[in-house]
Amino acid sequence: MGAVAEGDAQIARQAMNARQQADWAADRFADIRAERQRQVTSIENQLDRLDSMIEEQASLYEQLNQDRQEFLAYVEAQRAALEQARQQASLDTQPDTTSDTGGSGGSGGYTPPVNASAAQIAVSAALSVQGTQYVWGSADPNVGFDCSGLTSWAWAQAGVSIPHSSAAQYSLPHVPLGSVQAGDLIFYYSPISHVALYIGGGRIVHATHPGPDGAVHVESMYGYDNPVGASRPG
């Protein structure tokens, strides 16, 4: 009887030990599973961040590429504008072969006012051809004017010969911009590449620019651009 009881007790101890081992194994498995899940979640989060970074980089690349295309277009436009300006400057510095260096210079029928000063005659002459188209290298009202062609023609009507070149006209005696008088020449840009005739009241008359809408017209001295200097013929 005692031997049977001892055997039952041993079996009970073995069963309890097996149950404890099973519980420990189950807890360990749960811990391992939870750790694996945390690792999977961490990897998924990292992948999500990488996907987001890739999308941001792709968007940035597209924006940079667009900016590059816009910049190249801007550079090309500036290059074309510079080439046009160089062509204009080249023509603007050619000597005037269409006007008479000693006087009327191809007046195109212009009659100067009586008893007027040379400056008044130059202003009157320039105002008389408002609307005449801009033509490079020309100083003839029957053809058109470029900027220095207009000023040289206007002063020629007063019997004063000045070069058909904005840069050369700038070499005439300078006057302060704050002291300009009607008939003075107003210059723009650096290096000098545009000239206008001051008519008084803060206004100029000039042959504006090449192109279909380029013509002789009146506007504010500072409305066109910031002048860089002035000179006085005569």
Buried (B, 14 or more C-beta within 10 A) or exposed (E): EEEEEEEEEEEEEEEEEEEEEEEEEEEEEEEEEEEEEEEEEEEEEEEEEEEEEEEEEEEEEEEEEEEEEEEEEEEEEEEEEEEEBEEBBEBBBBEBEBBEEEEBBBBBEBEBEEEEEBBBBBBBBBBBBEEBBBBBBBBBBEBBBBBBBBBBBBBBBBBBBBBBBBBBBBEBEBBEBEEBEBBBBBBBBEEBBBBBBBBBEEBBBBBBBBEEEBBBBBEEBEEBEEBBBBBBBB
